[in-house]
Amino acid sequence: MGRLVVVSNRVALPSESRPGGLAVALLAALREQGGLWFGWSGKRAMGESGQVHEQSDGNIRYLTVDLSRADYDAYYTGFANGTLWPLLHFRLDLVDYSRETWAGYRRVNELFAKLLMEEIEPDDTVWIHDYHLIPLARFMRARGARCKIGFFLHVPMPSSDLMAALPEHAELFEALACYDLVGFQTHRDLERFQDYVRLFGGGRVVSPGVLETENGNRFRAGAFPISIETERLAEQAREAVHKPALARLHASLHRSKLAIGVDRLDYSKGLPDRFRAFERYLERHPEQRGSLTFLQIAPPSRGDVAEYQALRRELDGLSGHINGAHAEPDWTPVRYVNRNFPHSVLMGFYRLAQVALVTPLRDGMNLVAKEFIAAQDPDDPGVLILSRFAGAASEMREALLVNPYDLDGVADAIAAAASMPLDERQERWDAMMRTLRRYDITHWRKSFLAALAKA
């Protein structure tokens, strides 16, 4: 068995603290086989792109590459996050397309391919991650790569009509066809991709998960739902109850129950709709007035982008409006916080909460939903309210599944969650927790790599 080569936009360097489940899973795989983790350094160079930095830790090498300001603007801010991100989240109205950013996206991927091919050995297995790097295998194949190369899309796959609206959709499809295996979060994403292949890609579905391009090139695709370190996070939540931040939050509630939402500040998360649904809950269920406090934690992201600045202003206004109309001297219905907390503290917040609101308009998976379930006290678990349009809904059917656009429906789900009997809460939680224990982050990693080895 050769080495494993992981390629992602950002790299979990040994000198940095990145405790996320994805980093843990990839590092475990790299340690088993020995290997290389390659990606952007996060640095914007004053000169040209291409300066390489190297670190080593045991049998793992880390190679990171600086990008020029122009390449960063075109590749990352431009095409990846200005064009692909909204497109892949079904927001064609927000797609900012230009030929210049497309050229920069291709240019950076071609640079990465050139640098990688100086490191790749014939028996290596290469695992490339996410929408930033879709064309990478095509440029590697053009330079002679014959090793196994897999790709995993962490975000949703849009419907075929939306994908075809991108002027370069055919070139992106040809790039995906250069992989031995393309992985998606859910079977629904896989089905959408297969529809695209038939309707716009000029290819055919030979059998489920086996695809063929117009020129006869065959490759495989499959669904591999990403997950969490279930048992470790459950233990982390148990330990977090002793943290001072948890004691302060608990004391501040004054016997009110806690509903929690934790999201990066992004338009795909549906936060304005969530705030409006909570206000609708207050209006439709006055009998529960004062019994539930909603804490929304939303650290800012891409703060230099106009759409995100507007979103933050909208949420500021909504939270102020709701509290102004519904607060009592001893109760504030909405607490809106724009900063990060350590993950260990968040796990304690999840354990304290009786309700979680995970209602994105579209999400590849949404691991907050899984972390909330892992954090719960088995003797008194909380209730998960989950958008049908999050990938997690395909596995966590025992949650209260909602349409995030239906404000009345979400409002009624909040009321149902806040008053749900203990035996029903335990039954729903137990079913979801069994799923999370069986299909954890290790299962995700091993199942993808096993499928790639057979592809």
Wavefront OBJ file of the C-alpha trace (Angstrom):
o trace
v 0.000 0.000 0.000
v 1.339 3.442 -0.970
v 0.981 6.715 0.860
v -2.192 8.737 1.297
v -2.072 12.264 -0.122
v -4.785 14.586 1.204
v -5.449 17.825 -0.665
v -7.711 20.542 0.749
v -7.982 24.303 0.505
v -6.699 24.665 4.072
v -4.386 22.308 5.939
v -4.572 21.304 9.617
v -0.934 21.983 10.439
v 0.602 20.356 13.546
v 1.589 23.825 14.791
v -2.067 24.958 14.772
v -4.959 23.956 17.014
v -7.677 22.549 14.725
v -9.725 20.046 16.715
v -12.466 19.547 14.108
v -13.684 16.046 13.314
v -12.632 16.222 9.655
v -9.050 17.058 10.607
v -9.031 14.225 13.146
v -10.314 11.722 10.581
v -7.853 12.743 7.890
v -4.925 12.756 10.302
v -5.848 9.244 11.462
v -5.818 8.031 7.864
v -2.514 9.757 7.152
v -0.890 8.213 10.234
v -2.048 4.728 9.232
v -0.492 4.874 5.769
v 2.013 7.677 6.085
v 1.573 10.514 3.688
v 1.258 14.103 2.680
v -1.261 16.889 3.343
v -1.186 19.610 0.699
v -3.069 22.912 0.352
v -3.079 26.680 0.509
v -1.062 28.198 3.353
v -3.677 30.834 4.137
v -1.065 33.495 3.285
v -1.379 36.161 0.606
v 2.064 36.846 -0.798
v 3.157 40.245 -2.030
v 4.823 38.614 -5.026
v 3.839 35.677 -7.234
v 2.052 32.516 -6.096
v 3.965 29.326 -5.504
v 6.229 29.625 -2.467
v 6.060 26.260 -0.685
v 6.363 25.716 3.071
v 7.081 22.289 4.572
v 6.552 20.777 8.019
v 6.788 17.187 9.229
v 5.202 15.348 12.118
v 6.039 11.651 12.401
v 5.236 9.961 9.091
v 3.208 12.928 7.766
v 4.574 15.784 5.656
v 2.674 19.050 5.290
v 3.163 21.192 2.189
v 1.419 24.556 1.950
v 1.540 27.101 -0.855
v 1.307 30.891 -0.713
v -0.978 32.658 -3.183
v -0.568 36.109 -4.625
v -3.239 38.652 -3.773
v -4.550 38.507 -7.340
v -4.778 34.693 -7.301
v -6.438 34.716 -3.878
v -9.024 37.236 -5.068
v -9.812 35.282 -8.233
v -9.575 31.707 -6.953
v -10.886 31.945 -3.395
v -12.956 35.099 -2.971
v -13.959 35.163 -6.627
v -14.855 31.879 -8.285
v -14.883 29.500 -5.301
v -16.919 31.654 -2.918
v -18.503 34.229 -5.208
v -19.618 31.801 -7.924
v -19.542 28.171 -6.799
v -20.665 28.641 -3.179
v -24.015 30.315 -3.991
v -24.566 28.055 -7.014
v -24.004 24.888 -4.986
v -26.394 26.219 -2.319
v -29.169 26.811 -4.883
v -28.755 30.619 -4.848
v -28.442 31.422 -8.528
v -29.526 34.996 -7.725
v -26.310 35.544 -5.749
v -23.863 34.031 -8.248
v -21.177 36.562 -9.167
v -19.703 35.238 -12.397
v -16.791 36.574 -14.424
v -14.362 35.022 -16.885
v -11.481 36.585 -14.958
v -12.262 34.727 -11.699
v -12.819 31.493 -13.627
v -9.379 31.918 -15.201
v -7.864 32.512 -11.742
v -9.605 29.427 -10.335
v -8.159 27.287 -13.132
v -4.740 28.924 -12.757
v -4.451 28.129 -9.047
v -5.636 24.546 -9.537
v -3.090 24.131 -12.335
v -0.353 25.485 -10.040
v -1.376 23.032 -7.311
v -1.295 20.167 -9.855
v 2.215 21.141 -10.984
v 3.520 21.238 -7.409
v 1.744 18.027 -6.428
v 3.099 16.091 -9.389
v 6.609 16.822 -8.109
v 5.641 14.853 -4.977
v 3.302 12.091 -6.209
v 4.483 8.493 -6.459
v 2.766 5.882 -8.690
v 1.216 3.848 -5.867
v -0.082 6.853 -3.878
v -3.777 7.371 -3.192
v -4.869 11.006 -3.561
v -7.983 12.317 -1.756
v -9.069 15.805 -2.831
v -11.638 17.799 -0.860
v -14.349 20.251 -1.818
v -15.445 22.768 -4.407
v -12.260 24.840 -4.360
v -10.369 22.030 -6.098
v -12.770 20.415 -8.601
v -10.408 20.718 -11.634
v -7.319 19.468 -9.807
v -7.432 15.837 -10.984
v -7.829 16.911 -14.610
v -4.621 18.947 -14.464
v -2.853 16.106 -12.651
v -3.954 13.565 -15.282
v -2.696 15.915 -18.012
v 0.705 15.808 -16.299
v 0.732 12.019 -16.257
v -0.866 11.035 -12.924
v -2.060 7.407 -13.028
v -2.623 6.860 -9.311
v -6.018 6.506 -7.642
v -7.606 9.948 -7.153
v -10.822 10.492 -5.207
v -12.874 13.638 -4.635
v -15.363 14.485 -1.881
v -17.862 17.353 -2.157
v -18.664 18.632 1.338
v -21.426 21.006 0.181
v -24.719 20.177 -1.587
v -24.988 19.139 -5.224
v -27.549 21.437 -6.872
v -30.223 20.373 -9.324
v -29.049 19.760 -12.872
v -30.736 22.903 -14.258
v -28.891 25.110 -11.784
v -25.572 23.425 -12.476
v -26.082 23.873 -16.216
v -26.589 27.632 -15.696
v -22.851 27.942 -15.061
v -21.142 28.768 -18.374
v -18.260 26.373 -17.595
v -20.404 23.510 -16.302
v -19.218 21.142 -19.035
v -15.570 21.726 -18.165
v -16.257 21.153 -14.476
v -18.041 17.888 -15.312
v -15.133 16.749 -17.457
v -12.879 17.523 -14.499
v -15.016 15.423 -12.141
v -14.895 12.550 -14.636
v -11.095 12.473 -14.186
v -11.547 11.122 -10.650
v -11.813 7.418 -9.924
v -14.464 8.128 -7.283
v -16.598 11.221 -6.612
v -18.217 11.283 -3.159
v -21.315 13.205 -2.073
v -22.944 13.753 1.317
v -26.306 12.108 0.546
v -28.050 9.848 -1.945
v -30.128 12.867 -2.954
v -26.925 14.676 -3.992
v -25.791 11.593 -5.898
v -29.123 11.392 -7.720
v -28.898 15.058 -8.712
v -25.418 14.478 -10.114
v -26.607 11.454 -12.073
v -29.468 13.564 -13.459
v -26.939 16.153 -14.586
v -24.832 13.473 -16.312
v -27.882 12.282 -18.275
v -29.468 15.642 -19.059
v -26.543 18.026 -19.566
v -23.291 16.070 -19.300
v -23.721 14.091 -22.502
v -23.062 10.883 -20.579
v -25.071 8.022 -19.151
v -25.632 6.158 -15.904
v -24.407 2.615 -16.569
v -25.736 1.487 -13.194
v -26.302 3.319 -9.894
v -22.975 4.917 -9.036
v -21.257 3.917 -12.290
v -21.155 6.759 -14.814
v -19.847 7.070 -18.334
v -18.938 10.224 -20.236
v -19.738 10.874 -23.873
v -16.282 9.646 -24.920
v -16.647 6.386 -22.975
v -14.655 7.247 -19.845
v -16.125 5.486 -16.788
v -15.864 6.576 -13.189
v -17.728 5.943 -9.951
v -19.789 8.134 -7.640
v -21.352 7.414 -4.264
v -22.913 8.829 -1.106
v -20.704 8.975 1.997
v -22.411 11.019 4.752
v -19.785 12.720 6.875
v -20.152 12.442 10.642
v -18.531 13.253 14.002
v -16.358 11.688 16.697
v -19.481 10.578 18.532
v -18.080 9.112 21.732
v -15.357 11.725 22.201
v -17.845 14.587 21.808
v -20.287 12.936 24.200
v -17.523 12.756 26.789
v -16.541 16.361 26.074
v -20.133 17.462 26.714
v -20.265 15.559 30.016
v -17.063 17.241 31.160
v -18.189 20.701 30.024
v -20.988 20.964 32.561
v -18.391 21.937 35.158
v -17.073 24.905 33.175
v -17.746 28.399 34.575
v -19.307 29.545 31.273
v -21.969 26.839 31.631
v -22.736 27.790 35.213
v -23.155 31.434 34.236
v -25.445 30.621 31.320
v -27.553 28.282 33.443
v -27.921 30.845 36.211
v -28.908 33.574 33.739
v -31.873 31.600 32.395
v -33.881 31.907 35.646
v -35.659 28.564 35.110
v -36.376 29.331 31.440
v -35.591 26.519 28.996
v -32.859 27.121 26.431
v -33.170 26.832 22.653
v -29.869 27.119 20.805
v -28.643 27.738 17.277
v -24.958 27.718 16.292
v -24.065 28.704 12.740
v -21.425 30.515 10.776
v -22.889 33.826 9.634
v -23.878 32.803 6.099
v -26.975 33.291 3.962
v -27.290 29.526 3.418
v -28.085 29.034 7.118
v -31.489 30.732 6.938
v -30.940 32.831 10.060
v -33.417 35.640 9.248
v -36.111 33.008 8.627
v -35.195 31.328 11.919
v -35.515 34.596 13.841
v -38.885 35.291 12.219
v -40.038 31.743 13.007
v -39.113 32.239 16.665
v -41.118 35.463 16.715
v -44.023 33.580 15.127
v -43.693 31.005 17.930
v -44.044 33.760 20.522
v -47.161 35.028 18.758
v -48.811 31.653 18.109
v -48.104 30.108 21.515
v -48.644 32.768 24.199
v -49.157 30.002 26.772
v -45.389 29.353 26.594
v -44.437 33.008 26.943
v -41.361 33.436 29.132
v -40.607 29.707 29.280
v -38.023 29.529 26.440
v -34.963 31.656 25.668
v -33.390 31.452 22.207
v -29.586 31.789 22.056
v -28.183 32.216 18.536
v -24.403 32.064 18.216
v -23.305 33.280 14.778
v -19.593 34.110 14.396
v -19.037 36.437 11.420
v -17.495 35.085 8.235
v -16.313 36.842 5.074
v -16.945 40.157 6.773
v -15.578 42.095 3.792
v -18.363 40.815 1.486
v -21.391 43.099 1.097
v -23.966 40.279 1.324
v -22.588 39.179 4.686
v -22.505 42.719 6.037
v -26.153 43.134 5.040
v -27.047 39.822 6.695
v -25.447 40.896 9.960
v -27.351 44.195 9.922
v -30.612 42.353 9.231
v -30.110 39.991 12.175
v -29.189 42.882 14.455
v -32.460 44.539 13.493
v -34.563 41.396 13.857
v -33.227 40.513 17.301
v -33.807 44.054 18.514
v -37.324 44.089 17.069
v -38.289 40.754 18.681
v -36.907 41.714 22.065
v -38.480 45.152 21.907
v -41.908 43.672 21.199
v -41.853 40.613 23.477
v -39.302 40.987 26.311
v -40.276 41.223 29.965
v -38.233 42.887 32.725
v -36.946 39.451 33.813
v -36.858 37.694 30.411
v -35.202 38.431 27.067
v -36.501 36.059 24.380
v -33.556 36.321 21.934
v -29.842 36.406 22.748
v -27.788 37.013 19.629
v -23.999 36.586 19.944
v -21.464 37.355 17.182
v -18.336 35.605 18.432
v -16.643 32.253 18.608
v -16.556 29.974 21.635
v -14.167 27.065 22.245
v -15.671 23.844 20.943
v -15.578 22.297 24.407
v -17.750 25.163 25.693
v -20.176 24.800 22.784
v -20.620 21.122 23.620
v -21.614 22.183 27.131
v -24.091 24.705 25.720
v -25.626 21.912 23.609
v -25.999 19.690 26.662
v -27.700 22.482 28.592
v -30.154 23.258 25.773
v -33.569 21.602 25.644
v -34.087 22.545 21.976
v -31.715 22.949 19.019
v -32.718 24.942 15.951
v -30.797 23.666 12.924
v -32.782 25.130 10.041
v -30.502 25.950 7.084
v -32.101 26.732 3.741
v -29.590 24.294 2.228
v -26.660 22.431 3.764
v -24.404 19.620 2.661
v -24.626 17.884 6.036
v -24.615 20.215 9.097
v -22.605 18.634 11.877
v -24.140 20.892 14.544
v -27.215 18.658 14.382
v -25.097 15.585 15.107
v -23.038 17.301 17.790
v -26.203 18.408 19.608
v -27.476 14.823 19.773
v -24.090 13.495 20.920
v -23.999 16.114 23.693
v -27.351 15.238 25.281
v -27.951 13.750 28.724
v -29.555 10.321 28.071
v -31.756 10.761 31.143
v -33.139 14.107 29.994
v -32.325 14.691 26.304
v -33.233 17.771 24.320
v -35.116 17.904 21.014
v -33.567 18.571 17.609
v -35.513 20.703 15.109
v -33.898 20.036 11.745
v -34.374 21.431 8.250
v -35.412 18.922 5.616
v -32.856 20.595 3.360
v -29.852 19.720 5.516
v -27.992 16.566 4.557
v -28.296 15.356 8.163
v -32.062 14.961 7.683
v -31.482 11.863 5.553
v -30.024 10.062 8.591
v -31.728 11.773 11.532
v -35.363 11.140 10.726
v -36.335 11.057 14.401
v -35.707 14.808 14.677
v -38.607 17.213 14.211
v -38.114 17.774 10.478
v -39.278 21.158 9.211
v -39.425 23.280 6.083
v -37.381 26.393 7.025
v -39.453 28.529 4.646
v -42.652 27.626 6.558
v -42.493 30.008 9.512
v -45.709 28.714 11.080
v -44.468 25.134 10.798
v -41.157 25.949 12.465
v -42.969 27.943 15.155
v -45.230 24.992 15.958
v -42.222 22.648 16.010
v -40.554 24.899 18.605
v -43.671 24.719 20.762
v -43.858 20.937 20.350
v -40.178 20.536 21.241
v -40.459 22.738 24.325
v -43.374 20.692 25.679
v -42.436 17.187 24.474
v -42.835 14.436 27.120
v -39.695 12.790 28.473
v -40.431 9.321 27.081
v -40.821 10.673 23.534
v -37.652 12.745 23.843
v -35.706 9.699 25.005
v -37.079 7.507 22.229
v -36.169 10.004 19.516
v -32.717 10.684 20.984
v -31.884 7.010 21.454
v -32.626 6.211 17.800
v -30.462 9.070 16.525
v -27.632 8.288 18.918
v -27.525 4.661 17.760
v -27.084 5.923 14.199
v -24.300 8.298 15.224
v -22.442 5.590 17.114
v -22.587 3.231 14.158
v -21.837 5.789 11.451
v -19.190 8.021 13.008
v -16.345 9.957 11.402
v -14.104 6.868 11.331
v -16.756 4.924 9.414
v -17.009 7.796 6.899
v -13.287 7.894 6.293
v -12.852 4.136 6.005
v -15.867 3.631 3.757
v -14.719 6.283 1.283
v -11.140 5.026 1.104
v -12.324 1.416 0.735
v -14.584 2.431 -2.152
v -11.755 4.379 -3.766
v -9.441 1.386 -3.505
v -12.010 -0.720 -5.417
v -12.872 1.949 -8.010
l 1 2 3 4 5 6 7 8 9 10 11 12 13 14 15 16 17 18 19 20 21 22 23 24 25 26 27 28 29 30 31 32 33 34 35 36 37 38 39 40 41 42 43 44 45 46 47 48 49 50 51 52 53 54 55 56 57 58 59 60 61 62 63 64 65 66 67 68 69 70 71 72 73 74 75 76 77 78 79 80 81 82 83 84 85 86 87 88 89 90 91 92 93 94 95 96 97 98 99 100 101 102 103 104 105 106 107 108 109 110 111 112 113 114 115 116 117 118 119 120 121 122 123 124 125 126 127 128 129 130 131 132 133 134 135 136 137 138 139 140 141 142 143 144 145 146 147 148 149 150 151 152 153 154 155 156 157 158 159 160 161 162 163 164 165 166 167 168 169 170 171 172 173 174 175 176 177 178 179 180 181 182 183 184 185 186 187 188 189 190 191 192 193 194 195 196 197 198 199 200 201 202 203 204 205 206 207 208 209 210 211 212 213 214 215 216 217 218 219 220 221 222 223 224 225 226 227 228 229 230 231 232 233 234 235 236 237 238 239 240 241 242 243 244 245 246 247 248 249 250 251 252 253 254 255 256 257 258 259 260 261 262 263 264 265 266 267 268 269 270 271 272 273 274 275 276 277 278 279 280 281 282 283 284 285 286 287 288 289 290 291 292 293 294 295 296 297 298 299 300 301 302 303 304 305 306 307 308 309 310 311 312 313 314 315 316 317 318 319 320 321 322 323 324 325 326 327 328 329 330 331 332 333 334 335 336 337 338 339 340 341 342 343 344 345 346 347 348 349 350 351 352 353 354 355 356 357 358 359 360 361 362 363 364 365 366 367 368 369 370 371 372 373 374 375 376 377 378 379 380 381 382 383 384 385 386 387 388 389 390 391 392 393 394 395 396 397 398 399 400 401 402 403 404 405 406 407 408 409 410 411 412 413 414 415 416 417 418 419 420 421 422 423 424 425 426 427 428 429 430 431 432 433 434 435 436 437 438 439 440 441 442 443 444 445 446 447 448 449 450 451 452 453 454 455
